Amino acid sequence: MLVVGGGITGLAIAHELALRGYRPVVVERDRVASHASTAAAGILAARGVVRSNVPGRMFYTRSLAAYPRWVERLERESGEAIHLAEGEDWCLFPHGGHADRFRQRLELESDPELWEESAGPAPWPGAPGLDAFRVFRFFRERWLSPARLMNALVGATLRAGAVVMEHCGAVEVRREGMGWRVRTSQGDFTADLAVVAAGPWSGQVLEGLGWRANLVAVRGQLALMPLLHPLPAMVHLADKWYVVPRDGYSVVGATVEHGCWEEETTPEGMADLRTALQPLFAGLDLDRAVRTWSGIRPRTRDRVPHVGWLERGLFLASGHYRSGISMAPRTAGLVAAYLDGDPIPDDARDLSPLRTKGGWKPM
C-alpha cells in the first residue's frame, strides 16, 4: 500500500493503517511535515457546535472531540510531548451583517453553555473598547504546536511499522495492471492500493491518470511575535485573522492568497496582517517578529474536503483547506473504515471526491 504525501493527513492515515495491520509506504516529495502541516497555527476551535446540516462541519467537530485521546495515544507511542492547550477563544466582529449571521449560526448549532456574547470590559490592556465590536467568547477551546504534533506523529507512524520515504521529488502515479506504479526520484514503487494525500499537489499527482483537480492553492502568511496579550486564549477577528498563544509568544495570521504557489513571505503579506489586526493590537509591529513563514493550503470549490474513492484501488484524501490538522484523526479513521469495509458514518457522506458539486471529474 502506498500513501502519497507526508504531511499531517498522509502520516495520520499511514499511522492508523499500520496499527490495523497494513504496511503502508509513505512517499513525500520533500521532507515530511515540511509544508503547511507545520506552518499552521494549530487552532482546534469547536465553537460549541453540537449539530449542523452544513456539509463537513459535523465531521470537523467530531474530529476535534477525538483529539485529546489521539494526542494521548501519539504521546504514548512516540515518547514525544505534544501539549494540548485549553482556554478561551475571543471572536470579535465589526458591527453588521457578518456578525449577525455568525450569531444566528451559533444559536442554531452550538451548545449555549459553551459560548456567550460579551459586553464586559476590554479583555487585555490596550484593547479597543468592546462597544466597537460584537464580541463572542467561547469556552474550553484547544490549540497546539503543529511542530510538536508532527514530531510525535512521525515517531508513532514509524514505530507502528510504516515506511517513510523522503525527498522523492515530483511523484507520478500510473496504472499498472490491476494496481499502481508510483515513480519517484528514489525509485519506483508498486502496490494494489494508492492513497493520495498530497495537499495542494494532489492534482499534479493525479493529472497523469486523467483526473481534473478541483483544488485551489491558497497561501497563508504568519508571524511569531512577542506576546501580544496575557490571556490564556486565542483571539479571532472576523473569523479570519487570529492571534494564538505559543510558548510565551503569539502566532499572528493568516493571509488568504488564492492561486499562490510560492512558499515565502512578502512585504505585502506582512502589511495585510498589520492592517487587519492593528484595530485590536494598536502596538502591533511586524518588524519585531521573531520569525515569519508561510504555507500553502488546498481548498476545494465548496470548501468541503475530498475523502473517498476516485476509482478502484485509488483513494483521495485532500482539500482540507485550513482544517487539515483539525480533521486529521477522523480522516485517518474514515480511510481505514473504507479499506476495512466498515459502515461509513453519516457525517462523511458529503465528502466523496466524485460528488456532483465540488468534486473531481475525468479529463
Secondary structure, 3 states (H helix, E strand, C coil): CEEECCCHHHHHHHHHHHHCCCCCEEECCCCCCCCHHHHCCCEECCCCECCCCCCCHHHHHHHHHCHHHHHHHHHHHHCCCCCCEEEEEEEEECCCHHHHHHHHHHHHHECHHHEEEECCCCCCCCCCCHHHCEEEEEEEEEECCHHHHHHHHHHHHHHCCCEEECCCCCCEEEEECCEEEEEECCEEEEECCEEECCHHHHHHHHHHHCEECCEEEEEEEEEEEECCCCCCEEEEECCCEEEEEECCEEEEECCCEECCCCCCCCHHHHHHHHHHHCCCCCCCCHHHCCEEEEEEEEEECCCCCEEEEEECCEEEEECEHHHHHHHHHHHHHHHHHHHHCCCCCHHHHHHCCCCCCCCCEEC
